[in-house]
Amino acid sequence: MQIVLPSELEQLIQRQLASGKYQSALDVITAGIHLLDQQDDIYQGRLPELQQDAQIGWEAAQRGELVEGPTAMAQIQENLRSRHASAK
């Protein structure tokens, strides 16, 4: 199989090679394909959970239980700060 890559992908491969982490362009491409495969496995494993979360969100929206974006982000950030503080 022969593949022609866009120049930006060729540059990415060259940067990876220059880092010394990979010995060849094939190694870089193989690593990328393995990551894609792992990502797909993770997604497939989480698909039922994601679908359930989406259903919960949809039902909450139907009941009018919505939170504006900035408010939701502030709540998420506060939860993260609290978790981080309690983990110390």
C-alpha positions in Angstrom: 0.0 0.0 0.0 1.3 3.4 -0.9 -0.1 6.5 0.8 0.6 10.1 -0.1 0.5 12.3 3.1 -0.3 16.0 3.2 2.7 18.2 4.0 1.5 18.9 7.5 1.4 15.2 8.3 4.9 14.8 6.8 6.1 17.6 9.1 4.5 16.0 12.1 6.3 12.7 11.3 9.6 14.6 10.9 9.1 16.3 14.3 8.5 12.9 15.9 11.6 11.4 14.2 13.7 14.4 15.3 12.5 13.9 18.9 14.4 10.5 18.8 11.4 8.6 20.1 10.9 6.8 16.8 13.4 5.2 14.4 11.4 5.5 11.2 8.3 7.1 9.6 6.7 3.6 9.7 7.2 3.5 13.5 5.4 6.9 13.9 2.5 5.8 11.7 2.2 2.5 13.5 2.1 4.2 16.8 -0.6 6.5 15.6 -2.7 3.6 14.3 -2.3 1.8 17.6 -3.5 4.9 19.5 -6.5 5.2 17.1 -7.3 1.5 17.8 -7.0 2.1 21.6 -9.1 5.2 21.4 -11.8 3.2 19.5 -11.7 0.5 22.1 -12.2 3.1 24.9 -15.0 4.8 23.0 -16.8 1.5 22.3 -16.4 0.5 26.0 -17.8 3.8 27.1 -20.5 4.1 24.5 -23.3 2.7 26.8 -22.3 5.1 29.6 -22.2 8.0 27.2 -25.6 7.1 25.8 -27.0 6.9 29.3 -25.5 10.3 30.2 -27.0 11.8 27.0 -30.4 10.4 27.9 -30.2 11.8 31.5 -29.3 15.2 30.0 -32.1 15.0 27.5 -34.6 14.1 30.2 -33.4 17.0 32.4 -33.7 19.4 29.5 -37.3 18.2 28.8 -38.1 19.0 32.5 -36.5 22.4 32.1 -33.7 21.6 34.5 -31.0 23.4 32.5 -28.0 25.3 33.7 -26.4 28.1 31.6 -23.0 27.3 30.2 -21.0 29.8 32.3 -22.8 28.6 35.5 -22.1 25.0 34.6 -18.4 25.7 33.9 -18.1 27.6 37.2 -19.6 24.6 39.0 -17.3 22.2 37.3 -14.2 24.3 38.1 -15.3 24.6 41.8 -15.8 20.8 42.0 -12.3 20.2 40.5 -10.8 22.7 43.0 -12.5 21.0 45.9 -11.3 17.5 44.8 -7.8 18.8 44.3 -7.8 20.4 47.7 -9.2 17.3 49.5 -6.6 15.1 47.7 -3.7 16.9 49.3 
